Amino acid sequence: MLDSASPTHKNSKKLMSKKFLSKKSAKVPRLMSPLRLAVIDLGTNSVRLDIYRLTPKGNSRLYRGKIMIRLGDGVFKTGRLTPEGVERGLRAFVRFRTLIKEHNVDEVIAIATSALRTASNTRKFIDQVYEKTKIPIKVISGAEEGRLIARGILANYDLPKGAYALADIGGGSAEISVGRGQRILMGQSFPVGANRLQQVYFKNIPPQFKKGELHPILALRQHLKEVLYPLTQLRPKINVGHLIGSSGTIRTVARIMKKIGRSGSPVYRSDISALVAEMQLMTREQIRRLPGLEPKRVDMILSGAILLEEIMIALGVRTLETTDLALRDGILIEALRRYR
């Protein structure tokens, strides 16, 4: 098993000496023998690990796992990672390091997104992870995150005819791309995510109105319409007929809809609107009992569902298809491009 910080594999050493996420392929030797690659996606809510076996003839996934660590809790109000979030993150990386050793991984690529783009103590956390696990973490921009998500979906998804949109709702940001065929026409990262919006707008479940203030639901919707206005401006130019959604938030909304018998595939915007109208009146316990909802998403599902609804309104789309493809798949494709 090779150490990710001190690679000695003939391919790994050269890969680690280059900027991994460059748009031009690094000049590295072709993959002549099997190599095991671990990809870690460290998000605001969850950290995910994929382990692959790469060979000259193809690749196979050996492991896929997720731990919901809520690293971004508090970040969008205080600007700092909390001690509790840091501890959950460190435990997850120690667990992943064990799995990486068990699978005899040759190289580790760990990417971090919105929470670490925002927190002022990001460098300290990255150093702590490296000290405990020797796994180096790279923080990428929102634009790069969106590009990689789109790349992963475009390479593996049966795309619809005509213009479509890709939406990924994370804990701290939402990445939206609009494309036609294999061409992405526009892509943008918006500083809105399920965890971020919950922290800023929803202090109680259900959201409580205070005299002299705009109701939290209305305040959130007003904010989202302003932030997502660039999507509305696209409508006279591009007729987006389809929305493809990735990420845990979107898949959770779709799963709830299916389990309560309201929408299957596709998911209809009108049904999402009806679900939001019901959830905004529910207590925490009532939301917790929604079928298909993970316990750690109870306080974020309303803000995430409203965000999804507002994205669909801004784009002018009425239906949603979901996919498991996401950031990790784009990272894998970038890695494969450098070998082949």
N, C-alpha and C positions, 0 to 999 in steps of 0.2 A: 504494500500500500504506500503510495507516494504522498508526501506532505505537500499540501496545496501552496504553501508559502515558499517551499524550497524544492521545486520540481526537478526531477532528474530524468524523466522520460524524454526521449529524443524529440518528440513533438511538443510535450508540455512546456519545456524550457523556452522554446521559441514563442509559443503562444503567450506565456505569461510576460514576456518581454515586450509585447506589442499592446496597443490599445485595443481591447477586445471589440468594443462596439463602434468601430469605425465603419464608414460607409463603403470603403474600398477593402477588398480582401487583403489580408496580410499574406505575404509570400512565405508559406510554410510548406514542408514536404507533404505529399499526398499520404493519406492514411494507408500504411502498408500492413499493419497488424491491428488486431482488436484493441480498443481503448475504451475505458469506462469514464463517463462524464457525469458529474453531478451539477444540477442547476437549482439554485435557491432564489426564490422570489420573496423578498422581505417587504410586505406591505404594511399599511396602517393598522389593519385588523388581524391579518393572518400571515404566517410564514409558511411557504410551500417548498417541498423538495421533490425533484424528479431525478432518477438515476437511469442512465442509458448505457447500453453497450453499442459502441460504434464499430463497424467493420467495413472493409472495402466494398462489400456487397449490399450493405444496408445497416439499419440500426433497429434496436428493440428497447422498449422501456422495461427496466427491471423493478422499479419501485416508484410509487407516487404517494405522497403523504402531505397532510396539512395540519398545522397546530394554530388554533385561534388564540393569539397572544395579546390582542388589543394594545399593541405598542404605542399607538397614537392617542390613547386616552389622555385628555388634558392638554395635549400639545397645541391645539388650535385656540386655546384660551390663554395658556401661560407661555407658550413658545418653547417649552422644555419637555423632554421625556420625563415621566415620573419614575421614582425609584422602583415602584411596583411593576411598571411596564418594562423597565430595563431588566429586572430580575426575571420576568416571564420570557423576555427575549433571549437572555443568556441561557436559561434552562433549555429552551427550544434548540438553540444552536449546539449545545452540548449533546442533546439527544440526536440531532442530525449528524454530528461528528461521529457518533457511535455507529450509526447506520452507514455512513460513508466508509468507515473502516471495515465494517462487516462485508460490504460489497466490493472491497478492493478497488476503490475509485482512483483513477490516475489524475484527474483534474477537477477542480471545483470552481464554478462561476457563481458568485453571489451578488445579486442586484437588489438595491433598495430604492424605494419610491417616495411618496408624498410625505410621510411622517418625518423621515430623515432629511428630506429637502427643507423642512420647516424648522425643526428643533435646533436650538442654539447649542445643545450639548451632544450633537450627533457624533462629533469626532471622538469624544470620550467613550461613547457606546461602541463605536467601531473598534476602538483600541481595546476595549474590554473583551469583545468577541474574539478578536485576534489573539489576545493573550491566553484565553481559555481554550481556543479551538484551532488556532492557526488558519482560520478561514478569513480571507480578506474580502471586505464588502465594498462594492462600488455603488455610489449614489448617482442615479441618472436623472436627467431633466424630464419634465412632463412631456416635452415634444418627442424625446427619444423613447419614452415609455409608450406613447401612442403609436409611434412608428413600428416598434417591435410587436405590439399587440396586433396591429394591422397585418404585419408580415406573417405572423403565426397563423392568423385566420385565412388570409388569402392563399396561402400555400396548401391548406388542408380542407377548406370548406367548399362545398358545391354552391358557388355564388349564383344569385338570381340574375335574371335578365334585367337590363336597365340600371338606373342609379339606385344605390343602396347606401345605408349608413351603418357604421360599426360603433357600438357604445360599450364602454367598460366603466362601470361605477365602482370605484374603490372606496376606501375609508376616508381618504383625504382629497381625492381629485377624481374627475371624470374625463376620460379620453374619448373624443368623438372624431371619427373619420368619415368622409363621404367619398364614395368611389363608383367606378363603372368598370366592370370586368376586372382585370388585374391592375388597373390604374387607380391610385388614390388621388382624388381631385383636390381635397383639402383635409387637413388634420389639425386638431387643436386640443390642448389640455386645459381644462377649466378647473379653477380652485374650489370645486364643490365636490363633496363626497359624503357618504352616509354618516360617518363618525364625526366629521368636521361640522356638518349641519346640525346634527343632534346636540353637539357641545354648545354651539352658538345660539340655537333657537329654541330647543326643547329642554327646559330645566325640569319639567315634570311630565309624568304620563298619567292621564292624557294632558296635552299642553293646556296651560291655564291662562285665561285672559286676566290682565291687570288693568284697572281703571286708568285711563289716560294714555294707554299704550295700544298699539296695533296688536290684534290677536296674533300669537306666534305662527299659526298656520298661514295667515295672510301675509305676515312679514316675510316668512320664508319664500312664499310664492312670488312676492314682489321682487325679492333679491334674485331668485332664480331667473325670472323673466329678463332682468337687467343683464345678468351674467351670460345667459344663453342667447342674447339678442343676435350675435353673429350667425347663429344657426337659422334664425328667422329670416335674416337678410338673404340667405341662400335660396329661399323658396321660389322667388321669381326666376332664378337662373337655372336651378336644378330641381327636377321633380323626383324627389326621393320616394321610391315606392316600397322599400323594404327596410326594416331595422333588424340587425343581427346583434344580440346582446350577449356579452360575456361577463364574468366576475360573479362572486358569491352573492352580492346583493340582487342582481337581476335574476339569477337562477333561483334564488330563494323566493322571490316574488312569484315567478312562474310555477315553482313547486307548490306553493300555497294555493295558487289559483286552481291547479290541477286537482289537488287533494280535496278542495271544497266543492269541486264539480262545476266551476265557473268557466274556466278556459283550459284548453289543452294545448295543442300546437296548431296554429299560432295562438299567442296570447293577445286578446283585444284590449285596446286602450280604454274602451268604455268599462270593461271589467276591472281594470286597474283603478280607474277613477272611483268605481263603486266600492272596491276594497279599501281605498284610502279614506273614503267618507265614513266607513264603518270603523276603521282602526283609530281615527282621530278622536273617537268618543270612548274607546276601550280603556280599561284599567290595565296596569302592567300584567296582572294575572290573566286577564282575558286574552291579551296579546300572546302571552306565554303559551296558552293552550291552542294557538293556531297550528293546524297540522302542517308539518314540513318545516317549521321554524326552529333553528338552533337556539338554545337558551341564551347564548352570548350575543345574539342579534336582537333581543327583545327591545332594547332601548333605541336601536338604530333603524329598525325596519320601516317605521313610518316615514322618517326623513328620506330614506333610500327610495321608497315607493313614490313619494311625491317628486323626488328628483327625476326618477324614471318617467313618470307621467309628464313632467314639464319638458323633458327632452323630446318626447314623442310629439307633444304639442308644438314645440318650436320647429321641429323638422316637418311637421304636417303628416306624420305617418299614423296609421290606425292599428297596425298589427306588429307583433314582435316575435321573432324566432330566437331561440337561445342556443349557445354552443359552449362546450367545455374548453374550447381553444382559448388561449390567453397569452400573457406575457412570456411564460416559460417556453411556449412553443416557438415564439419569435426568437428567443435567445438561442434555442437549439438550432434553428435554421441558420442563424449567423455563425454559430460554431461549425456546423457542417460545411458551410460555404468556404471556410478557411482550409478545410481538409481536402475538398473534392473539386 
